[in-house]
Amino acid sequence: MKLKLDEALDIPLRSVDREIENIVKHDKDVPRSSTLAKSIIDLVRSGGKRVRPLMVIVGSRFGPSPDERKIWRLAAAAEFIHAASLIHDDIIDDSPVRRGQKALHVKIGINEALHVGNYMSARVIELISVYSADRERYVYDLSSLATTQLCLGEYQQLVHLYDYNVTVEEYLEKSRNKTAQLMATCLRIGAQAAGANEETADLLYSFGEKLGMAFQIRDDILDFTQSAEKLGKPAGSDLRKGQVTLPVLYALQDEELAPSIRAISADTPAEVTDLVIAAIQHSDALQKSECLSAQYLDEARDIINRLSHYPAHRDLLVLLQYFGGRES
């Protein structure tokens, strides 16, 4: 049986979840019986691989003096940021399902879900501000992501809906803001919190960024390649909602295919979009996208070699294998 990511990294997932739940449980201003508290606890208990907090802990293994309490708190904060972004994602994308269950905005309403997501983002800033007295400025990298980079990535996605003139470079920038930078920051702050030198911390950031870019590209490919049953939504759902992802951008380079893609709008009948999606699936766009993802993974592997004198480089190999062989 294939080991789960947390097991392969020898990190107890239950302890990660407990620390995440403690963020809201220890907030004296939020009654445990409130919709806010219950919604967050339910969100935590709904599952998830906890990739980002695991990355914080992995990063800490590259430092000489890990402060376990601080690192676990930062790990929990990272998942809080990610979970808050998923709430907002589901609202923006009008996605009714998250991890096989009703999305939060479907359960409690859009306004209420927005308040939950906003609380989670603000709570992170409050949570890690306690370190400012120690002049540990790096923790602001994490809180700034909650209020700037992730929001910027979402905004970039929104303004480019059905925009078939978006460039590959703009797509990559959006993916970096929306996905890769949080993963990269998780590895770096874990290392910095454990006293790692700046060169090592920066290499870990670069490794995480390349993994994050590969992850996002793979995710965009899966939207075209996986079955509707496994995806929980029709193939090509991103394009149906106007999101111009890398496979679409490469397909647009085909002069014969481009006009039919550019004709897709919010009002296009589903059967017409189905034909275009099938054409993209049979083009070389998915292979080209896979090649770029593989390039990022190769660059990440080169960084592992530069960190091979650390025993924890084996954890980076685990992460590389996980992202490189990701099927869902």
C-alpha positions as CSV (number, residue, x, y, z in Angstrom):
1,M,0.0,0.0,0.0
2,K,1.3,3.4,-0.9
3,L,2.2,5.5,2.1
4,K,0.3,8.8,2.6
5,L,2.3,12.0,2.5
6,D,2.2,12.6,6.3
7,E,3.3,9.0,6.9
8,A,6.2,9.2,4.4
9,L,7.4,12.3,6.2
10,D,6.8,10.8,9.6
11,I,4.6,13.7,10.8
12,P,1.5,12.8,12.8
13,L,-1.5,14.3,10.9
14,R,-3.7,14.2,14.0
15,S,-1.3,16.5,15.8
16,V,-1.4,18.9,12.8
17,D,-5.2,18.9,12.9
18,R,-5.3,19.4,16.7
19,E,-3.0,22.4,16.4
20,I,-5.2,23.9,13.6
21,E,-8.3,23.4,15.7
22,N,-6.6,25.1,18.7
23,I,-6.4,28.3,16.8
24,V,-10.1,28.8,17.0
25,K,-10.7,26.9,20.3
26,H,-8.2,29.2,22.1
27,D,-9.8,32.4,20.8
28,K,-11.7,33.7,23.8
29,D,-13.8,36.0,21.6
30,V,-15.3,33.1,19.6
31,P,-17.8,30.9,21.5
32,R,-17.3,27.2,20.7
33,S,-21.0,26.9,20.0
34,S,-21.0,29.7,17.4
35,T,-21.5,29.1,13.7
36,L,-18.0,30.5,13.2
37,A,-16.2,28.1,15.4
38,K,-18.3,25.1,14.2
39,S,-17.7,26.0,10.6
40,I,-14.0,26.1,11.0
41,I,-13.8,22.9,13.0
42,D,-16.0,21.1,10.4
43,L,-13.7,22.5,7.7
44,V,-10.6,21.1,9.4
45,R,-12.3,17.7,10.0
46,S,-13.5,17.4,6.5
47,G,-10.1,16.1,5.4
48,G,-7.2,17.3,3.3
49,K,-3.6,16.3,2.9
50,R,-2.2,19.3,4.9
51,V,0.5,19.8,2.4
52,R,1.3,23.3,3.5
53,P,1.7,22.7,7.3
54,L,3.7,19.6,6.4
55,M,6.0,21.8,4.4
56,V,6.6,24.1,7.4
57,I,7.6,21.2,9.5
58,V,9.9,19.8,6.7
59,G,11.5,23.2,6.4
60,S,12.2,23.2,10.2
61,R,14.3,20.1,9.8
62,F,16.9,22.1,7.9
63,G,17.7,24.3,11.0
64,P,19.9,23.6,14.0
65,S,17.5,24.8,16.7
66,P,13.8,24.1,16.0
67,D,11.3,25.6,18.5
68,E,8.6,22.9,18.3
69,R,5.8,25.1,19.7
70,K,6.6,28.0,17.3
71,I,6.9,25.7,14.3
72,W,3.7,23.9,14.9
73,R,1.9,27.2,15.4
74,L,3.3,28.5,12.1
75,A,2.3,25.2,10.4
76,A,-1.3,25.6,11.7
77,A,-1.3,29.2,10.5
78,A,-0.3,28.1,7.0
79,E,-3.3,25.8,6.8
80,F,-5.6,28.5,8.1
81,I,-4.5,30.7,5.2
82,H,-5.0,28.0,2.7
83,A,-8.4,27.0,4.1
84,A,-9.6,30.6,4.0
85,S,-8.5,30.9,0.4
86,L,-10.5,27.7,-0.4
87,I,-13.6,29.3,1.1
88,H,-13.2,32.3,-1.1
89,D,-12.3,30.2,-4.1
90,D,-15.5,28.2,-3.9
91,I,-17.6,31.4,-3.6
92,I,-15.9,33.0,-6.6
93,D,-16.1,29.8,-8.7
94,D,-19.6,29.0,-7.6
95,S,-18.4,25.5,-6.6
96,P,-21.0,23.6,-4.6
97,V,-18.7,20.8,-3.4
98,R,-15.4,20.7,-1.5
99,R,-13.8,17.4,-0.7
100,G,-16.9,15.5,-1.5
101,Q,-19.1,17.6,0.8
102,K,-21.2,20.7,0.4
103,A,-19.0,23.8,0.2
104,L,-19.2,26.1,3.2
105,H,-21.1,28.8,1.4
106,V,-23.7,26.3,0.4
107,K,-24.0,25.1,4.0
108,I,-24.3,28.4,5.8
109,G,-24.7,31.1,3.1
110,I,-22.4,33.3,1.1
111,N,-22.3,36.2,3.5
112,E,-21.6,33.9,6.5
113,A,-18.9,32.0,4.6
114,L,-17.2,35.2,3.7
115,H,-17.1,36.2,7.3
116,V,-15.6,32.8,8.2
117,G,-12.9,33.2,5.6
118,N,-12.1,36.8,6.6
119,Y,-11.9,35.8,10.2
120,M,-9.4,33.0,9.4
121,S,-7.2,35.4,7.4
122,A,-7.2,38.0,10.2
123,R,-6.7,35.4,12.9
124,V,-3.5,34.4,11.3
125,I,-2.1,37.9,11.5
126,E,-3.0,38.1,15.1
127,L,-1.6,34.7,15.8
128,I,1.9,35.3,14.5
129,S,2.2,38.9,15.6
130,V,3.4,37.7,19.0
131,Y,6.7,37.0,17.3
132,S,7.3,40.6,16.3
133,A,8.6,41.3,19.8
134,D,11.5,39.0,19.0
135,R,12.2,40.8,15.8
136,E,11.5,37.7,13.8
137,R,10.4,39.7,10.8
138,Y,10.2,36.6,8.5
139,V,6.8,35.6,10.0
140,Y,5.3,38.6,8.2
141,D,6.0,36.7,4.9
142,L,3.2,34.4,5.9
143,S,0.7,36.9,7.1
144,S,1.3,39.1,4.0
145,L,0.4,36.2,1.8
146,A,-3.0,36.1,3.4
147,T,-3.8,39.7,2.6
148,T,-1.9,40.3,-0.6
149,Q,-0.5,37.6,-2.8
150,L,-3.4,35.2,-2.6
151,C,-5.9,37.9,-3.1
152,L,-3.8,39.2,-6.0
153,G,-3.8,35.8,-7.6
154,E,-7.6,35.5,-7.3
155,Y,-8.0,39.0,-8.7
156,Q,-5.7,38.2,-11.7
157,Q,-7.9,35.1,-12.3
158,L,-11.1,37.1,-12.2
159,V,-10.0,39.9,-14.5
160,H,-8.9,37.4,-17.1
161,L,-12.1,35.3,-17.3
162,Y,-12.8,34.5,-21.0
163,D,-9.7,36.5,-21.8
164,Y,-8.0,34.6,-24.6
165,N,-5.3,37.2,-25.1
166,V,-3.7,36.4,-21.7
167,T,-0.1,35.4,-22.1
168,V,1.7,32.3,-20.7
169,E,3.8,34.7,-18.6
170,E,0.6,36.2,-17.1
171,Y,-0.7,32.7,-16.4
172,L,2.5,31.8,-14.6
173,E,2.5,35.0,-12.5
174,K,-1.1,34.2,-11.4
175,S,-0.2,30.6,-10.6
176,R,2.8,31.9,-8.6
177,N,0.7,34.3,-6.6
178,K,-2.3,31.9,-6.1
179,T,-0.5,28.7,-5.4
180,A,3.3,28.5,-5.5
181,Q,4.3,31.3,-3.1
182,L,2.4,29.9,-0.1
183,M,4.1,26.6,-0.6
184,A,7.5,28.2,-1.0
185,T,7.0,30.5,2.1
186,C,5.9,27.5,4.2
187,L,9.3,25.8,3.6
188,R,11.3,29.0,4.2
189,I,9.6,30.1,7.4
190,G,9.9,26.6,8.8
191,A,13.7,26.7,8.1
192,Q,14.0,30.3,9.4
193,A,12.1,29.4,12.6
194,A,14.6,26.6,13.2
195,G,17.6,28.9,12.7
196,A,18.6,27.8,9.2
197,N,21.0,30.1,7.4
198,E,19.6,32.4,4.7
199,E,21.1,30.5,1.8
200,T,19.4,27.3,2.9
201,A,16.1,29.1,3.6
202,D,16.2,30.7,0.1
203,L,17.0,27.4,-1.6
204,L,14.0,25.8,0.2
205,Y,11.8,28.7,-1.0
206,S,12.9,28.2,-4.6
207,F,12.3,24.5,-4.3
208,G,8.8,25.1,-2.9
209,E,8.0,27.6,-5.6
210,K,8.9,25.2,-8.3
211,L,6.9,22.4,-6.7
212,G,3.9,24.8,-6.5
213,M,4.2,25.8,-10.1
214,A,4.3,22.1,-11.2
215,F,1.4,21.4,-8.8
216,Q,-0.8,24.1,-10.4
217,I,0.0,23.1,-13.9
218,R,-0.7,19.4,-13.1
219,D,-4.0,20.5,-11.6
220,D,-5.0,22.4,-14.7
221,I,-4.1,19.3,-16.8
222,L,-6.2,17.0,-14.6
223,D,-9.2,19.2,-15.3
224,F,-9.0,17.9,-18.9
225,T,-7.8,14.4,-18.3
226,Q,-9.6,12.9,-15.3
227,S,-13.1,11.4,-15.4
228,A,-16.1,13.4,-14.2
229,E,-16.6,10.9,-11.5
230,K,-13.2,11.4,-10.1
231,L,-13.2,15.2,-10.5
232,G,-16.7,15.5,-9.1
233,K,-17.4,17.9,-12.0
234,P,-17.4,17.8,-15.8
235,A,-14.1,17.7,-17.6
236,G,-12.9,21.1,-18.7
237,S,-14.8,22.9,-15.9
238,D,-12.2,25.6,-15.7
239,L,-12.8,26.6,-19.3
240,R,-16.5,26.4,-18.9
241,K,-16.2,29.0,-16.2
242,G,-13.9,31.2,-18.2
243,Q,-10.6,30.3,-16.7
244,V,-7.9,30.3,-19.3
245,T,-5.4,27.8,-18.0
246,L,-2.1,26.6,-19.6
247,P,-3.6,23.8,-21.7
248,V,-6.0,26.3,-23.2
249,L,-3.2,28.8,-23.9
250,Y,-1.2,26.1,-25.7
251,A,-4.3,25.0,-27.6
252,L,-4.8,28.6,-28.7
253,Q,-1.4,28.4,-30.5
254,D,-3.1,26.0,-33.0
255,E,-4.5,28.2,-35.7
256,E,-7.3,25.8,-36.6
257,L,-8.4,25.3,-33.0
258,A,-8.1,28.8,-31.8
259,P,-11.2,30.3,-33.3
260,S,-13.5,27.8,-31.7
261,I,-11.9,28.3,-28.3
262,R,-12.1,32.1,-28.6
263,A,-15.8,31.8,-29.4
264,I,-16.6,30.3,-25.9
265,S,-18.3,32.6,-23.6
266,A,-20.6,32.4,-20.5
267,D,-23.5,31.9,-22.9
268,T,-22.1,29.1,-25.0
269,P,-24.3,26.0,-25.0
270,A,-22.7,23.1,-23.1
271,E,-22.7,20.8,-26.1
272,V,-20.6,23.3,-28.1
273,T,-18.1,23.7,-25.3
274,D,-18.0,19.9,-25.0
275,L,-16.7,19.7,-28.6
276,V,-14.0,22.3,-28.0
277,I,-12.9,20.5,-24.8
278,A,-12.6,17.2,-26.7
279,A,-10.5,19.0,-29.4
280,I,-8.2,20.3,-26.7
281,Q,-7.9,16.9,-25.2
282,H,-6.8,15.5,-28.6
283,S,-4.4,18.3,-29.3
284,D,-0.7,18.5,-28.2
285,A,-1.6,21.2,-25.6
286,L,-1.7,18.7,-22.7
287,Q,1.6,17.2,-23.6
288,K,3.2,20.7,-23.8
289,S,1.7,21.6,-20.4
290,E,3.1,18.3,-19.0
291,C,6.5,19.2,-20.3
292,L,6.6,22.5,-18.5
293,S,5.4,20.9,-15.3
294,A,8.2,18.3,-15.7
295,Q,10.7,21.2,-16.2
296,Y,9.8,22.7,-12.9
297,L,10.2,19.3,-11.2
298,D,13.6,18.9,-12.8
299,E,14.7,22.3,-11.4
300,A,13.3,21.3,-8.0
301,R,15.4,18.1,-8.2
302,D,18.5,20.1,-8.9
303,I,17.9,22.1,-5.7
304,I,17.6,18.9,-3.7
305,N,21.1,17.9,-4.9
306,R,22.4,21.2,-3.6
307,L,20.9,20.4,-0.2
308,S,22.0,16.8,-0.1
309,H,24.4,17.3,2.8
310,Y,21.3,17.8,5.0
311,P,19.6,14.5,6.2
312,A,16.3,16.2,5.7
313,H,16.9,16.4,1.9
314,R,15.2,12.9,1.9
315,D,12.0,14.7,2.9
316,L,12.3,16.9,-0.2
317,L,12.6,13.8,-2.3
318,V,9.3,12.6,-0.7
319,L,7.6,15.9,-1.7
320,L,9.1,15.7,-5.2
321,Q,7.8,12.2,-5.7
322,Y,4.4,13.2,-4.3
323,F,4.0,16.2,-6.6
324,G,5.7,14.4,-9.6
325,G,3.4,11.4,-9.4
326,R,0.3,13.2,-8.4
327,E,-2.9,11.6,-9.8
328,S,-5.6,13.5,-7.8
